[in-house]
Amino acid sequence: MVMNRLATYLAMSVVLLSISVSYSMYFDTLKANVYVDIADLDMDITCYKVCKCCCHCCCCHCHRLDRSHTSLSSDNSSLEIYDVGCPCPCFNKLVLWVGMIIKNNGELPAKFKDVNVSITGSYSSYKVTHFIYGPFSNHTLHPWSSVNCTNPCVPGHNSTLVVDPGHRMILWMKIVVQNADVVDKVVITPIFTPWNT
């Protein structure tokens, strides 16, 4: 008899204990300490060339711009070009060919999305066409050695590109500025997203 009572009390204690634990788990908020590491995209312009073509009534005169007319931003993500206007009175359009080698110094693969071009000055319109090449794992890229300033692009460009960490890509842009009286500054920023977006 005493054993039956003890077994009943023990069974009731176990049931009461499990009900109270179940009740507290169901109605209480679960708090978990979780740490998430987020890696940043770090795409740096490591090398660049700028060719300027001033197109007049019937022809274009093209030449490379020297470094006194260009500079990189402090984080190497944008290229700034200064004093790029053409001084001819019968000026019709300005054509800039801009080439960049861009390296992925980040921890994630990066996907090329687009190019943001901002022009300061007096002009009617501009059009940007870009050509992307790569990715390259070779650390000794020299694409500027045989550049023709009139049309530097070569066949084989890609429509989309993912650059793995440590790899490089080449970006060529043709920027055509129509009816520009003065072009003080051009800022070019390649835009990248994480590879899986």
NUTOR-470265 format. One record per residue (C-alpha): residue in three letters; x, y, z. Coordinates in steps of 0.5 Angstrom, whole numbers, padded with zeros to 4 digits, always signed. Example, Ala and Ser with C-alpha at 12.3 -4.5 7.8 and 13.67 -1.06 7.14 Angstrom:
BEGIN
Ala+0025-0009+0016 Ser+0027-0002+0014 
This chain:
BEGIN
Met+0000+0000+0000 Val+0006+0005+0002 Met+0009+0003-0005 Asn+0003+0005-0009 Arg+0002+0011-0005 Leu+0010+0013-0007 Ala+0009+0011-0014 Thr+0003+0015-0015 Tyr+0006+0021-0012 Leu+0013+0020-0016 Ala+0008+0019-0022 Met+0005+0026-0021 Ser+0011+0029-0019 Val+0014+0027-0026 Val+0008+0029-0030 Leu+0007+0036-0026 Leu+0015+0037-0027 Ser+0014+0036-0035 Ile+0008+0040-0035 Ser+0011+0046-0032 Val+0017+0045-0037 Ser+0013+0044-0043 Tyr+0008+0050-0041 Ser+0015+0055-0040 Met+0018+0053-0046 Tyr+0011+0054-0050 Phe+0009+0061-0047 Asp+0016+0063-0046 Thr+0021+0067-0052 Leu+0027+0063-0054 Lys+0033+0067-0054 Ala+0039+0065-0057 Asn+0046+0068-0058 Val+0048+0067-0065 Tyr+0054+0071-0068 Val+0054+0072-0076 Asp+0060+0074-0080 Ile+0059+0079-0086 Ala+0065+0080-0091 Asp+0065+0086-0095 Leu+0066+0087-0102 Asp+0073+0090-0104 Met+0074+0091-0111 Asp+0080+0096-0112 Ile+0082+0099-0119 Thr+0089+0097-0119 Cys+0091+0100-0126 Tyr+0088+0105-0131 Lys+0089+0108-0138 Val+0084+0114-0141 Cys+0084+0116-0148 Lys+0081+0122-0150 Cys+0078+0123-0158 Cys+0076+0130-0160 Cys+0071+0129-0166 His+0071+0135-0170 Cys+0067+0137-0177 Cys+0070+0131-0180 Cys+0075+0127-0176 Cys+0077+0125-0169 His+0084+0127-0166 Cys+0086+0122-0160 His+0091+0121-0155 Arg+0092+0118-0148 Leu+0091+0123-0142 Asp+0097+0123-0137 Arg+0096+0122-0130 Ser+0096+0130-0128 His+0089+0129-0131 Thr+0087+0123-0127 Ser+0086+0121-0120 Leu+0084+0115-0116 Ser+0079+0116-0110 Ser+0082+0114-0103 Asp+0079+0107-0103 Asn+0081+0106-0110 Ser+0074+0105-0112 Ser+0073+0111-0117 Leu+0077+0114-0122 Glu+0076+0122-0123 Ile+0078+0125-0130 Tyr+0079+0133-0130 Asp+0080+0138-0135 Val+0078+0133-0141 Gly+0074+0139-0145 Cys+0076+0140-0152 Pro+0079+0147-0154 Cys+0077+0147-0162 Pro+0071+0152-0164 Cys+0068+0147-0168 Phe+0067+0141-0163 Asn+0062+0136-0164 Lys+0063+0131-0159 Leu+0068+0128-0154 Val+0070+0121-0154 Leu+0073+0118-0148 Trp+0076+0111-0148 Val+0077+0109-0140 Gly+0080+0102-0139 Met+0081+0099-0132 Ile+0084+0093-0128 Ile+0080+0091-0122 Lys+0082+0086-0117 Asn+0078+0083-0112 Asn+0081+0084-0105 Gly+0075+0082-0101 Glu+0073+0075-0098 Leu+0067+0074-0103 Pro+0066+0073-0110 Ala+0064+0079-0113 Lys+0059+0080-0119 Phe+0060+0086-0124 Lys+0053+0090-0124 Asp+0054+0096-0128 Val+0058+0103-0128 Asn+0056+0109-0125 Val+0059+0115-0129 Ser+0058+0122-0127 Ile+0060+0128-0131 Thr+0060+0135-0129 Gly+0060+0141-0134 Ser+0056+0144-0140 Tyr+0053+0138-0145 Ser+0047+0136-0148 Ser+0047+0128-0147 Tyr+0052+0123-0146 Lys+0052+0115-0147 Val+0056+0110-0144 Thr+0058+0103-0147 His+0062+0098-0143 Phe+0066+0092-0144 Ile+0068+0087-0139 Tyr+0074+0081-0140 Gly+0076+0076-0135 Pro+0077+0074-0130 Phe+0084+0073-0130 Ser+0088+0070-0124 Asn+0095+0072-0128 His+0098+0078-0124 Thr+0102+0081-0129 Leu+0097+0083-0134 His+0099+0089-0139 Pro+0093+0090-0143 Trp+0095+0097-0145 Ser+0102+0096-0149 Ser+0098+0096-0155 Val+0092+0100-0154 Asn+0089+0104-0160 Cys+0086+0110-0158 Thr+0081+0110-0163 Asn+0078+0103-0161 Pro+0082+0100-0156 Cys+0077+0094-0155 Val+0078+0087-0157 Pro+0073+0081-0159 Gly+0071+0076-0153 His+0068+0081-0148 Asn+0063+0078-0143 Ser+0056+0080-0142 Thr+0056+0078-0134 Leu+0062+0077-0130 Val+0064+0074-0123 Val+0071+0075-0120 Asp+0073+0071-0115 Pro+0078+0073-0109 Gly+0085+0075-0111 His+0083+0075-0119 Arg+0082+0081-0123 Met+0078+0083-0129 Ile+0079+0089-0135 Leu+0073+0094-0136 Trp+0073+0098-0142 Met+0068+0104-0143 Lys+0067+0108-0148 Ile+0064+0115-0146 Val+0061+0119-0151 Val+0059+0126-0149 Gln+0055+0130-0154 Asn+0055+0138-0155 Ala+0060+0139-0149 Asp+0062+0146-0148 Val+0066+0145-0142 Val+0067+0138-0139 Asp+0070+0139-0132 Lys+0070+0133-0129 Val+0068+0125-0130 Val+0068+0120-0124 Ile+0067+0113-0126 Thr+0065+0108-0121 Pro+0064+0100-0122 Ile+0059+0097-0119 Phe+0059+0090-0116 Thr+0054+0086-0112 Pro+0055+0079-0108 Trp+0056+0073-0113 Asn+0050+0070-0111 Thr+0045+0076-0112 
